Amino acid sequence: MSQKLPNSSHQALAEFDKAYFIKLQEFLTEERRSHTIFPPEADVFSALELTPYEQVNVLLLGQDPYHDDNQAHGLCFSVKPGIKPPPSLVNIYKELKDDVEFNIPNNGYLVSWAKQGILMLNAVLTVRAHTPNSHKNKGWETFTDAVIGKVNQKEDPVIFVLWGGYAQKKLNLIDTTKHLVIQSAHPSPLSARNGFFGSKPFSAINKALQSFGKPEIDWQIPDI
């Protein structure tokens, strides 16, 4: 595993040569020898490639990649075309329908959001097939905390969207005097009714973008 981040100033992170990241690479090389790892190697850094640093207006933080076949492709909450949207994404669509004009699409492929300036970052970027959290505490969190810290350094205001307790632990990495944080319960079936439904994050993001003089997000996901 030796990905770089082409055409992206995220590479200014300078994490790739650090000891923890080299150790993480060695771990992943070993894992790939004996297990199926998601997302595919070419998609691990998709979030950073699809939303270059200078284009980041929103950071949406997830936790662990989807661990079932053909789901994960490097964007939090998103699945590949042709794959049934998982329960958390189904709940995101329900809230979108209630919050903004949104027709529930026939897919869960959220790339159009990433291309509009939403950095759709998981805290951990890989997982062993069918084994949730199997790559937790192997070094990815250090890397993605560095990404969050780098986005926090942007001069212009960014909207950080933190759903659930895990994401909200990253609040200490964000300068809330400069940036806006939108937080609520997680959209998973376990917690969506305890504060995600009715939180209207999508209209709040667009209202904030408008106030910052930035283009609003077209939330509609096209049918495939």
Residue, then its C-alpha position, 0 to 999 in steps of 0.5 A: m500500500s503506497q497511495k499518495l493523494p494526487n492533485s490534492s493539497h491534502q498531501a501537505l499533511a506530511e503524515f505519510d512518512k511518520a512512524y505511525f503511518i509506516k506501521l499502519q501501512e505494514f499492518l494493512t499489507e499484512e491484512r491484505r495478504s490473508h483477508t479481504i479488506f474494504p474499501p478496495e485499495a484504490d478507494v481508501f483515500s477517495a474522500l480526500e481525492l474527491t474533495p480537495y483541501e481548497q474545496v472543503n466547505v463541509l466536513l461530515l465525519g463517519q466512524d468505520p467503513y461499511h464491512d459487507d461486500n461491495q458497499a464501501h468505496g471511501l466516502c462515509f455513509s455512501v455505498k457503491p451504485g447497485i447496493k441497497p442503502p444501509p439503515s443509517l443512510v435510509n434514515i439520512y434520506k428520511e431526514l432529508k425528505d423531511d428537511v429539504e425538498f428531496n426525493i428518495p433515490n434508487n441508490g446510496y451513491l453520495v459522490s455528488w455531495a463530495k464533489q460539492g465540497i463535503l469532505m466525507l471522512n470516516a475516522v477509520l479508513t479500512v476494515r476487514a470484511h464482515t468484521p466491524n471495527s477490526h482496524k480500529n486503533k491501528g493508526w487511522e485515527t491519528f491520520t484522520d485527526a490530522v486531516i480534521g486539524k488541517v481543515n480546522q486551519k483553513e482561513d475561511p469558515v467550515i461546517f463540521v457535522l458531528w453525528g453521535g458520541y464518537a464524532q462529537k469527541k472530535l470537538n476538541l480539534i475544532d476552533t468553534t470561534k471560527h467554524l460552525v459545528i452541527q451535531s445531533a444523535h447518529p442516524s443509525p437505527l439505534s439512535a436516530r429517534n433520540g435526536f437525529f430525526g427532526s434535527k434538520p441538519f441539511s437546511a442548517i448547512n445550506k443556511a450557514l453556507q449562504s451566510f458564509g457567501k458559499p454555494e449551497i449544497d444540492w442534496q438531491i442524489p440522482d437516480i442511477 
